[in-house]
Amino acid sequence: MNIDGKAWRTIWLEPDGRSVGVIDQTRLPHQFTTRTLRSCEEAADAIRTMVVRGAPLIGVTGAYGLMLALQADPSDGSLAAAFEQLNATRPTAINLRWALERVRTKVQPLPPAERAEAAKAEAAAIADEDVAMCEAIGEHGLTIFQQLAAARPAQRQQEPFQVLTHCNAGWLATVDWGTALAPIYKAHRAGLNIHVWVDETRPRNQGASLTAYELGREGVPHTVIVDNAGGHLMQHGQVDAVIVGTDRTTRSGDVCNKIGTYLKALAAHDNGVPFYVALPASTIDWTIADGVAEIPIEARAAAEVTHIQGRIASGPAAGEIANVQLTPDGSDGFNPAFDVTPARLVTALITERGVAAASEQGLQGLYGND
Ligand code: MRU
């Protein structure tokens, strides 16, 4: 996507052909800075500290992390240790393990001297495929949005088509385009009068900081709301559709996504608002069926709940990015990073292969022969 007229991806191979560039998402929306990752440790650290985040981007960063490890030491032991180190960084997004396994399968049979180059090629292929998959998700989602917008009563046709999204499932969460935001970008570019309600997404505020930043750069009309406002808006007919991404979808269509997604799905269900989940094939975990029972939910630091980051608005330190404490000294925080929305609350899954029911049959219909 474009930032100040320049096309960016979220991750790239630097001109030296060895190190990896990323956008530092911990500084957005107030500072646009990049970082160079030169070792597996730095790649693992970037994932853990959320310099990069979002399930597809975590996967691609992991793939490049294996490349960095093999550049330093292409032995079997190095490969195994790097795999474990990277895989342990964030437990919920299945894209990470998927991408690591894909690179390992490619390089393991090779002589050590050839492994780093092969890992580089595979990581680049995963990145390119992610872009293509996300763009295809955008096209399929666009069709749904156009149909929903056209089906609204005649007196509402002049109003914007209202979409609510949670967290950031935009281009910053992928390599380009995004998953849930891809249909929004496609719709906006196709001339649909669209407006996005952006959940702030406590505790790390990926919606308020990243989704709002993305939509603003692309010129998509949007409004940031507190996480608790969605149900109220739905009750008052101000949401035509909800669309979110996912970090892991089970073969039966249960969807794990940023904490708070489940509550949005419940409110959508109660108000007859369609609830869509956008995902590439790399986010499906075919090994499990029951998302609530089987998906590991990352517990992050309590400090993300008890504190908040932002830009100082006034005074001598105005403009600086700062971290402030919200809670009294001594109050504990608890920070589960994801929740699971059962398949029965999902209207449909939007994938790169088309739209499917959130069910084993639905997913098999799209991917069954692979
Ligand atoms: O903790 P994060 O910011 O990595 O969580 C991201 C999300 O929950 C996204 O919605 C999900 O990864 C889908 S991204 C295309």
Boltz pocket constraint, residues with backbone or C-beta under 6 A from the ligand:
constraints:
  - pocket:
      binder: B
      contacts: [[A, 53], [A, 54], [A, 55], [A, 56], [A, 93], [A, 166], [A, 167], [A, 168], [A, 169], [A, 170], [A, 173], [A, 174], [A, 178], [A, 179], [A, 180], [A, 206], [A, 244], [A, 245], [A, 246], [A, 247], [A, 257], [A, 258], [A, 278], [A, 337]]
      max_distance: 6.0
